[in-house]
Amino acid sequence: MIQAATTDRTAQLRFRPGRWIDGWDAEDAGQWESGGRAIAQRNLAWSVFAEFLGFVIWQLWSITVVMLPEAGFSLTSAQQFWLISVASLVGATLRFPYTFAVARFGGRNWTMISAALLLIPAIGLAIVVNFPDAPYAVLLVIAALGGLGGGNFASSMANITFFFPQREKGYALGLNAAGGNIGAAVAQFLVPIVVTLGAAATLRIELAGWIWVPLIVVAVWGAWRYMDNLSEAKSDTAGTAAALREPHLWIMALLYVGTFGSFIGFAGVFPKLIADVFPQFSTFHIGSAAVSLAFLGALVGSLARPYGGRLADRFGGAIVAVCAFAAMAAATVALILALPRGGFWAFLACFVALFCATGIGNGATYRMIPAIFAARGAATAGEVHSVGARRQGAAALGLISAIGAYGGFLVPQVLNLSQQSTGSYALAFWCFVGCYLALGLIAAAVYLVPRDALDRRIV
C-alpha cells in the first residue's frame, strides 16, 4: 500500500508548456529518486552560474574604481567610496522584493529576467568608462545598477529551497551561496588581467564590462533551456510576518551584518585600501598583464564559509560564531598595529585572516538560524500558533540575508568617514574591533546560556 501511494504521487508530476512542473514534492522519496533529484540538480547548476555572475556584477566597481584615475577620471576619495558602496546599498534593498519574485514569476522565468538585467550595469560600465568627463551622477547611477546583481542571491536561494528535500537543503543552499560569493574574487582577479593584457600605454577598462556580456547571455539561455518553474513554489507571507515579530530574527540579523556584512564590505573596499595604503603593491605585472592580490580576500572568505557551517554542525553555531567574532577582532587589531610599520605582506596576512574569520562566521551564523527557530518551536510546543517554527525559520533566512547585505554599504562608508575626518583608517578599524567584540558578547550571552525561550538549548 505504501509503495502504491508513492507511485501515485510520483505519477502526479506533470510538465506544462513554459517548463512549469505541477505536483512537485521533494520530500516524496519515490518522486525524488525517480527523476526529481536530476531535475533539482540541473536547476541548481544553472542557478549557481547565474548567481555567480550576479556577484561578479555586484562587485565590479570595487576593482574598476581604482583604475579610473589612470583612465583620466578626476575623483575624490569620498566619491570613490560611494561608487564602491552604492551597489551594496541597492543590492541589499533589492533582496527583499527579489525573495518574493520567484513565487510571482516562477524560478526559471525570474532567473532569466534577473540574469538579463545584469546586462544593464555591465554594458553601462563598458560605455561610461570611455568618457572621463562624464558627470559623477552618471557614474553613481551606473554603479548603483550593479546592485541588480546583489538581489540575485535572495531569489536564487528562495528558488533552490523549493527544489530540495529538507535532508539535502543545507548542502544545496551552501553550494549555491558559495558559488555566488566566489564571483567577487573572480571579478577582482580577472578584470585587472583583461584590461591590461595587450594594452600598450592605456588601459582598456571598458573590457571590465564587456567580458561578462557573453556569459550573461549564456546564463539567460541556460535558464530558458534547462531550468523549471514549480507551481508549488508559493510566497509564505504569513511565515514572513511571523518571523518579523520574532526578536531572534533581529538579533541574528545584527550578527549577520557583522559577519556577511564585513565580508562583502571589505571585499568591495579591499582593492582601494591596497591602492591607498600601498600603491606600489596595487598590481603586480606579469608580462603585459597586471594582477591584483585583492582577490585573495574574497576568495578566502568564500572558501571558508562552508567550513564555518561544518564546524557549526559539529560544535554548535553559537560557539563557532563567538570564536569567529573574537578572531575578527584579533585580526583587525593586528591590522591596526601593522599599518604604521608599513609592511604590505603583514597587512595582507592580517586581512586574509580577517576574511577567513568572516567566512567562518558567515557559515556559523547562517547555520544558527534554523536551529534557533527549531528551539523556539520546541519551547512553545504547548502553545497555539498559526505559523510553524520551520516556516518562520525559512522566511527568516531570506530576511536576514537581505539585512546583512547592508554591511556592504556600512563598511566602506565608515572607512570613508574615518579617512575624511582623521586622515587615516585607524579610527574605523578600532570601531570595527569594538563592534566585533560587542557582537561576540551578544552571541555568547543570548545563545551560549541555556534559556527557557530556546528550550534550554545551546544552538
For each residue, the residues with C-beta under 8 A, 3 or more apart:
1: 4 5
2: 5 6
3: 6 7 30
4: 1 7 8
5: 1 2 8 9
6: 2 3 9 10 28 29 30 31
7: 3 4 10 11 30
8: 4 5 11 12
9: 5 6 12 23 25 28 30 31
10: 6 7 13 28 30 31 34
11: 7 8
12: 8 9 22 23
13: 10 21 22 23 24 31 35 36
14: 21 22 23
15: 19 20 21 22
16: 20 21 22
17: 20
18: 106 109 229
19: 15 108 227 228 229
20: 15 16 17 106 228 229 230 231
21: 13 14 15 16 24 39 228 229 230 231
22: 12 13 14 15 16 231 232
23: 9 12 13 14 232
24: 13 21 31 36 162 163 230 231 232
25: 9 28 31 232
26: 31 32 36 40 162 163 164 165
27: 32 165 166
28: 6 9 10 25 31 32 36
29: 6 32 33
30: 3 6 7 9 10 33 34
31: 6 9 10 13 24 25 26 28 34 35 36
32: 26 27 28 29 36 37 165
33: 29 30 36 37
34: 10 30 31
35: 13 31 38 39
36: 13 24 26 28 31 32 33 39 40
37: 32 33 40 41
38: 35 41 42
39: 21 35 36 42 43 163 228
40: 26 36 37 43 44 163 164 172
41: 37 38 44 45
42: 38 39 45 46 226 227
43: 39 40 46 47 107 108 159 160 163 226 227 228
44: 40 41 47 48 160 163 164 172 175 176
45: 41 42 48 49
46: 42 43 49 50 111 219 222 223 226 227
47: 43 44 50 51 107 111 156 159 160 176 227
48: 44 45 51 52 156 175 176 179 180
49: 45 46 52 53 179 218 219 222
50: 46 47 53 54 111 114 115 152 156 219 222 223
51: 47 48 54 55 152 153 156 176 179 180 183
52: 48 49 55 56 179 180 182 183 186
53: 49 50 56 57 115 118 149 152 183 212 215 216 219
54: 50 51 57 58 114 115 118 148 149 150 151 152 153 156 180 183
55: 51 52 58 59 149 150 152 153 180 181 182 183 184 187
56: 52 53 59 60 149 183 184 186 187 212
57: 53 54 60 118 121 122 146 148 149 212
58: 54 55 87 88 91 146 147 149 150 152 183 184
59: 55 56 62 63 87 146 149 183 184 187 188 264 267 268 298
60: 56 57 63 64 121 122 125 146 149 187 191 208 209 212
61: 64 65 83 84 87 125 143 146
62: 59 65 84 184 187 188 267 268 269 270 271 272
63: 59 60 66 67 187 188 191 192 208 271 292 294
64: 60 61 67 68 125 129 191 205 208
65: 61 62 68 75 80 83 84 271 272
66: 63 69 80 271 272 275 282
67: 63 64 70 71 192 195 203 205 208
68: 64 65 71 73 75 80 129 205
69: 66 72 73 74 75
70: 67 203
71: 67 68 129 132 202 203 205
72: 69 132
73: 68 69 132 139
74: 69 132
75: 65 68 69 79 80 83 136
76: 79 80
77: 80 81 276 416 419 420
78: 81 82 416 420
79: 75 76 82 83 136
80: 65 66 68 75 76 77 83 84 272
81: 77 78 84 85 269 272 412 413 415 416
82: 78 79 85 86 140 143 416
83: 61 65 75 79 80 86 139 140 143
84: 61 62 65 80 81 87 143 268 269 272 412
85: 81 82 88 89 265 268 269 408 409 411 412 413 416
86: 82 83 89 90 140 143 144 147 409
87: 58 59 61 84 90 91 143 144 145 146 147 149 150 268 408
88: 58 85 91 92 147 150 264 265 268 405 406 407 408 409 412
89: 85 86 92 93 144 147 406 408 409
90: 86 87 93 94 144 145 146 147 148 150
91: 58 87 88 94 95 146 147 148 149 150 151 405 408
92: 88 89 95 147 150 402 403 404 405 406 408 409
93: 89 90 96 147 402
94: 90 91 97 98 147 148 150 151 154
95: 91 92 98 99 150 151 153 154 398 401 402 405
96: 93 99 100 154 399 402
97: 94 100 101 151
98: 94 95 101 110 114 151 152 154 155 158
99: 95 96 102 154 155 158 398 399 402
100: 96 97 103 104 158 235
101: 97 98 104 105 110 113 114 155
102: 99 105 106 107 110 155 158 159 162 233
103: 100 158 233 234 235
104: 100 101 110 235
105: 101 102 109 110 113
106: 18 20 102 109 110 229 230 233
107: 43 47 102 110 111 159 162 163 227 228 229 230 233
108: 19 43 111 112 223 224 227 228 229
109: 18 105 106 112 113 229
110: 98 101 102 104 105 106 107 113 114 155 159
111: 46 47 50 107 108 114 115 155 156 159 219 223 227
112: 108 109 115 116 220 223 224 227
113: 101 105 109 110 116 117
114: 50 54 98 101 110 111 117 118 148 151 152 155
115: 50 53 54 111 112 118 152 216 219 220 223
116: 112 113 119 216 220
117: 113 114 120 148
118: 53 54 57 114 115 121 122 148 149 152 212 216 219
119: 116 122 123 213 216 217
120: 117 123 124 145 148
121: 57 60 118 124 125 142 143 145 146 148 149 209
122: 57 60 118 119 125 126 209 210 212 213 216
123: 119 120 126 127 209 210 213
124: 120 121 127 128 142 145 209
125: 60 61 64 121 122 128 129 142 143 146 206 208 209
126: 122 123 129 206 207 208 209 210 213
127: 123 124 130 131 206 209
128: 124 125 131 134 138 139 142
129: 64 68 71 125 126 205 206 208 209
130: 127 206
131: 127 128 134
132: 71 72 73 74
133:
134: 128 131 138 139
135: 138 139
136: 75 79 139 140
137: 140 141
138: 128 134 135 141 142
139: 73 83 128 134 135 136 142 143
140: 82 83 86 136 137 143 144
141: 137 138 144 145
142: 121 124 125 128 138 139 145 146
143: 61 82 83 84 86 87 121 125 139 140 146
144: 86 87 89 90 140 141 147
145: 87 90 120 121 124 141 142 148
146: 57 58 59 60 61 87 90 91 121 125 142 143 149 150
147: 58 86 87 88 89 90 91 92 93 94 144 150 151
148: 54 57 90 91 94 114 117 118 120 121 145 151 152
149: 53 54 55 56 57 58 59 60 87 91 118 121 146 152
150: 54 55 58 87 88 90 91 92 94 95 146 147 153 405 408
151: 54 91 94 95 97 98 114 147 148 154 155
152: 50 51 53 54 55 58 98 114 115 118 148 149 155 156 180
153: 51 54 55 95 150 156 157 177 180 401 405
154: 94 95 96 98 99 151 157 158 398 401 402
155: 98 99 101 102 110 111 114 151 152 158 159
156: 47 48 50 51 54 111 152 153 159 160 176 180
157: 153 154 160 161 173 176 177 397 398 401
158: 98 99 100 102 103 154 155 161 162 398
159: 43 47 102 107 110 111 155 156 162 163 233
160: 43 44 47 156 157 163 164 172 173 176
161: 157 158 164 169 172 173 394 397
162: 24 26 102 107 158 159 230 232 233
163: 24 26 39 40 43 44 107 159 160 172 230
164: 26 40 44 160 161 168 169 172 173
165: 26 27 32 168 169
166: 27 169
167:
168: 164 165 171 172
169: 161 164 165 166 172 173
170: 173 174 309 367
171: 168 174 175
172: 40 44 160 161 163 164 168 169 175 176
173: 157 160 161 164 169 170 176 177
174: 170 171 177 178 305 306 309 363
175: 44 48 171 172 178 179
176: 44 47 48 51 156 157 160 172 173 179 180
177: 153 157 173 174 180 181 305 366
178: 174 175 181 182 302 303 305 306
179: 48 49 51 52 175 176 182 183
180: 48 51 52 54 55 152 153 156 176 177 183
181: 55 177 178 184 185 263 298 301 302 305
182: 52 55 178 179 185 186 298 299 302 303
183: 51 52 53 54 55 56 58 59 179 180 186 187
184: 55 56 58 59 62 181 187 188 264 267 268 298 302
185: 181 182 188 189 267 295 296 297 298 299 302
186: 52 56 182 183 189 190 295
187: 55 56 59 60 62 63 183 184 190 191 295
188: 59 62 63 184 185 191 192 267 270 271 292 294 295 298
189: 185 186 192 193 291 292 295 299
190: 186 187 193 194 211
191: 60 63 64 187 188 194 195 208 211
192: 63 67 188 189 195 196 283 289 290 291 292
193: 189 190 196 197 289 290 291
194: 190 191 197 204 207 208 211
195: 67 191 192 199 203 204 205 207 208 290
196: 192 193 199 203 204 283 285 288 289 290
197: 193 194 288 289
198: 204 288
199: 195 196 202 203 204 288
200:
201:
202: 71 199
203: 67 70 71 195 196 199
204: 194 195 196 198 199 207
205: 64 67 68 71 129 195 208
206: 125 126 127 129 130 209 210
207: 126 194 195 204 210 211
208: 60 63 64 67 125 126 129 191 194 195 205 211
209: 60 121 122 123 124 125 126 127 129 206 212 213
210: 122 123 126 206 207 213
211: 190 191 194 207 208 214 215
212: 53 56 57 60 118 122 209 215 216
213: 119 122 123 126 209 210 216 217
214: 211 217 218
215: 53 211 212 218 219
216: 53 115 116 118 119 122 212 213 219 220
217: 119 213 214 220 221
218: 49 214 215 221 222
219: 46 49 50 53 111 115 118 215 216 222 223
220: 112 115 116 216 217 223 224
221: 217 218 224 225
222: 46 49 50 218 219 225 226 227
223: 46 50 108 111 112 115 219 220 226 227
224: 108 112 220 221 227
225: 221 222
226: 42 43 46 222 223
227: 19 42 43 46 47 107 108 111 112 222 223 224
228: 19 20 21 39 43 107 108
229: 18 19 20 21 106 107 108 109 233
230: 20 21 24 106 107 162 163 233
231: 20 21 22 24
232: 22 23 24 25 162
233: 102 103 106 107 159 162 229 230
234: 103
235: 100 103 104 240
236: 239 240 391 394 395
237: 240 241
238: 241 242 386 387 391
239: 236 242 243 387 391 392 394 395
240: 235 236 237 243 244 395 398 399
241: 237 238 244 245 387
242: 238 239 245 246 385 386 387 391 392 395
243: 239 240 246 249 373 392 393 395 396 399
244: 240 241 249 399
245: 241 242
246: 242 243 249 250 373 376 392 396
247: 250 251
248: 251 252 372 373 376 446
249: 243 244 246 252 253 396 399 400
250: 246 247 253 254
251: 247 248 254 255 442 446
252: 248 249 255 256 365 368 369 372 396 400
253: 249 250 256 257 399 400 403 404
254: 250 251 257 258 439 442
255: 251 252 258 259 321 365 368 439 442 443
256: 252 253 259 260 261 362 365 366 400 401 403 404
257: 253 254 260 261 403 404 406 407 410
258: 254 255 261 262 325 328 361 407 435 436 439
259: 255 256 262 263 321 324 325 358 361 362 364 365 404
260: 256 257 263 264 358 361 362 365 401 404 405 407
261: 256 257 258 264 265 404 405 406 407 408 410 411
262: 258 259 265 266 328 354 358 361 407 411 432
263: 181 259 260 266 267 298 301 355 358 359 362 407
264: 59 88 184 260 261 267 268 405 407 408
265: 85 88 261 262 268 269 407 408 409 410 411 412
266: 262 263 269 270 297 351 354 355 358 411
267: 59 62 184 185 188 263 264 270 297 298 301 355 408
268: 59 62 84 85 87 88 184 264 265 408 411 412
269: 62 81 84 85 265 266 272 273 411 412 415
270: 62 188 266 267 273 274 294 297 298 351
271: 62 63 65 66 188 274 275 282 292 294
272: 62 65 66 80 81 84 269 275 276
273: 269 270 276 277 415 425
274: 270 271 277 278 281 282 292 293 294
275: 66 271 272 278 279 282
276: 77 272 273 279 419 425
277: 273 274 339 347 425
278: 274 275 281 282 344 347
279: 275 276 282
280: 344
281: 274 278 284 293 344
282: 66 271 274 275 278 279 292
283: 192 196 290 291 292
284: 281 290 291 292 293
285: 196 288 289 290 291
286: 289 290 291
287:
288: 196 197 198 199 285
289: 192 193 196 197 285 286
290: 192 193 195 196 283 284 285 286
291: 189 192 193 283 284 285 286
292: 63 188 189 192 271 274 282 283 284 295
293: 274 281 284 296 348
294: 63 188 270 271 274 297 298
295: 185 186 187 188 189 292 298 299
296: 185 293 299 300 348 352 355
297: 185 266 267 270 294 300 301 351 352 354 355
298: 59 181 182 184 185 188 263 267 270 294 295 301 302 355
299: 182 185 189 295 296 302 303
300: 296 297 303 304 352 355 356 359
301: 181 263 267 297 298 304 305 355 356 358 359 362
302: 178 181 182 184 185 298 299 305 359
303: 178 182 299 300 306 307 359
304: 300 301 307 308 355 356 357 358 359 360 362 363
305: 174 177 178 181 301 302 308 309 359 360 362 363
306: 174 178 303 309 310 363
307: 303 304 310 311 359 360 363
308: 304 305 311 312 320 324 359 360 361 362 363 364 367
309: 170 174 305 306 312 313 363 364 366 367
310: 306 307 313 314 363
311: 307 308 314 315 320 360 363 364
312: 308 309 315 316 317 320 321 363 364 367 368
313: 309 310 367
314: 310 311
315: 311 312 319 320
316: 312 319 320 458 459
317: 312 320 321 364 365 367 368 371 447 459
318: 321 322 364 368 443 444 447 448 458 459
319: 315 316 322 323 448 458
320: 308 311 312 315 316 317 323 324 360 361 363 364
321: 255 259 312 317 318 324 325 361 364 365 368 440 443 447
322: 318 319 325 326 440 443 444 448
323: 319 320 326 327 360
324: 259 308 320 321 327 328 357 358 360 361 364
325: 258 259 321 322 328 329 357 361 436 437 439 440 443
326: 322 323 329 330 436 437 440
327: 323 324 330 331 353 356 357 360
328: 258 262 324 325 331 332 354 357 358 361 432 436
329: 325 326 332 333 433 436 437 440
330: 326 327 333 334
331: 327 328 334 335 350 351 353 354 357
332: 328 329 335 336 350 354 429 432 433 436
333: 329 330 336 337 433
334: 330 331 337 338 350 353
335: 331 332 338 339 347 350 351 354 429
336: 332 333 339 426 429 430 433
337: 333 334 340 341
338: 334 335 341 343 346 347 350
339: 277 335 336 342 347 424 425 426
340: 337
341: 337 338 346
342: 339
343: 338 346 347
344: 278 280 281 347 348
345: 348 349
346: 338 341 343 349 350
347: 277 278 335 338 339 343 344 350 351
348: 293 296 344 345 351 352
349: 345 346 352 353
350: 331 332 334 335 338 346 347 353 354
351: 266 270 297 331 335 347 348 354 355
352: 296 297 300 348 349 355 356
353: 327 331 334 349 350 356 357
354: 262 266 297 328 331 332 335 350 351 357 358
355: 263 266 267 296 297 298 300 301 304 351 352 358 359
356: 300 301 304 327 352 353 359 360
357: 304 324 325 327 328 331 353 354 360 361
358: 259 260 262 263 266 301 304 324 328 354 355 361 362
359: 263 300 301 302 303 304 305 307 308 355 356 362 363
360: 304 305 307 308 311 320 323 324 327 356 357 363 364
361: 258 259 260 262 308 320 321 324 325 328 357 358 364 365
362: 256 259 260 263 301 304 305 308 358 359 365 366
363: 174 304 305 306 307 308 309 310 311 312 320 359 360 366 367
364: 259 308 309 311 312 317 318 320 321 324 360 361 367 368
365: 252 255 256 259 260 317 321 361 362 368 369
366: 177 256 309 362 363 369 397 401
367: 170 308 309 312 313 317 363 364 370 371
368: 252 255 312 317 318 321 364 365 371 372 447 459
369: 252 365 366 372 373 393 396 397 400
370: 367 373 374 390 393 394 397
371: 317 367 368 374 375 457 459
372: 248 252 368 369 375 376 393 447 454 459
373: 243 246 248 369 370 376 377 389 390 392 393 396
374: 370 371 377 378 389 390 393
375: 371 372 378 379 454 455 457 459
376: 246 248 372 373 379 380 389 392 453 454 455
377: 373 374 380 381 388 389 390
378: 374 375 381 389 455 457
379: 375 376 452 453 454 455
380: 376 377 383 385 389
381: 377 378
382:
383: 380
384:
385: 242 380 388 389
386: 238 242
387: 238 239 241 242 391 392
388: 377 385 391 392
389: 373 374 376 377 378 380 385 392 393
390: 370 373 374 377 393 394
391: 236 238 239 242 387 388 394 395
392: 239 242 243 246 373 376 387 388 389 395 396
393: 243 369 370 372 373 374 389 390 396 397
394: 161 236 239 370 390 391 397 398
395: 236 239 240 242 243 391 392 398 399
396: 243 246 249 252 369 373 392 393 399 400
397: 157 161 366 369 370 393 394 400 401
398: 95 99 154 157 158 240 394 395 401 402
399: 96 99 240 243 244 249 253 395 396 402 403
400: 249 252 253 256 369 396 397 403 404
401: 95 153 154 157 256 260 366 397 398 404 405
402: 92 93 95 96 99 154 398 399 405
403: 92 253 256 257 399 400 406
404: 92 253 256 257 259 260 261 400 401 407
405: 88 91 92 95 150 153 260 261 264 401 402 408
406: 88 89 92 257 261 403 409 410
407: 88 257 258 260 261 262 263 264 265 404 410 411
408: 85 87 88 89 91 92 150 261 264 265 267 268 405 411 412
409: 85 86 88 89 92 265 406 412 413
410: 257 261 265 406 407 413 414
411: 85 261 262 265 266 268 269 407 408 414 415 432
412: 81 84 85 88 265 268 269 408 409 415 416
413: 81 85 409 410 416 417
414: 410 411 417 418 428 431 432
415: 81 269 273 411 412 418 419 425 428
416: 77 78 81 82 85 412 413 419 420
417: 413 414 420 421 428
418: 414 415 421 422 424 425 426 427 428 429 431
419: 77 276 415 416 422 423 424 425 428
420: 77 78 416 417
421: 417 418 427
422: 418 419 426 427
423: 419
424: 339 418 419 427
425: 273 276 277 339 415 418 419 428 429
426: 336 339 418 422 429 430
427: 418 421 422 424 430 431
428: 414 415 417 418 419 425 431 432
429: 332 335 336 418 425 426 432 433
430: 336 426 427 433 434
431: 414 418 427 428 434 435
432: 262 328 332 411 414 428 429 435 436
433: 329 332 333 336 429 430 436 437
434: 430 431 437 438
435: 258 431 432 438 439
436: 258 325 326 328 329 332 432 433 439 440
437: 325 326 329 433 434 440 441
438: 434 435 441 442
439: 254 255 258 325 435 436 442 443
440: 321 322 325 326 329 436 437 443 444
441: 437 438 444 445
442: 251 254 255 438 439 445 446
443: 255 318 321 322 325 439 440 446 447 448
444: 318 322 440 441 447 448 449
445: 441 442 448 449
446: 248 251 442 443 449 451
447: 317 318 321 368 372 443 444 454 458 459
448: 318 319 322 443 444 445 458
449: 444 445 446 458
450: 454 456 457 458
451: 446 454 456
452: 379 455 456
453: 376 379
454: 372 375 376 379 447 450 451 457 459
455: 375 376 378 379 452
456: 450 451 452
457: 371 375 378 450 454
458: 316 318 319 447 448 449 450
459: 316 317 318 368 371 372 375 447 454
